[in-house]
């Protein structure tokens, strides 16, 4: 089951409050890259 951005952010905030921003940014980059790959595959 995929993890939502909201759930990921909440987990990071609890597990690593001092690193949440950097980890969220990395996760966002990965979400974007996945969307690009899916778009290219569909397109």
C-alpha positions in Angstrom: 0.0 0.0 0.0 1.5 3.4 -1.0 2.3 5.9 1.8 0.6 9.3 1.5 2.7 12.5 1.8 0.7 13.4 4.9 1.5 10.1 6.6 5.1 10.3 5.6 5.4 13.8 7.0 3.7 12.8 10.2 6.1 9.8 10.7 9.1 11.9 10.0 8.0 14.6 12.4 7.7 12.0 15.2 10.8 9.9 14.3 13.3 12.7 13.4 11.9 16.2 14.3 15.2 17.9 13.6 15.5 16.4 10.1 11.8 16.6 8.9 12.3 19.4 6.4 15.3 17.7 4.6 13.6 14.3 4.5 10.3 15.8 3.3 12.1 17.6 0.5 13.8 14.4 -0.5 10.5 12.6 -0.5 8.9 15.3 -2.6 11.7 15.0 -5.1 11.1 11.2 -5.3 7.3 11.7 -5.7 7.9 14.1 -8.6 10.4 11.7 -10.2 7.9 8.9 -9.9 5.2 11.1 -11.5 7.5 11.9 -14.4 8.3 8.2 -15.0 4.6 7.3 -15.0 3.8 10.2 -17.3 6.5 9.1 -19.8 5.4 5.5 -19.6 1.7 6.6 -20.3 2.6 9.2 -22.8 
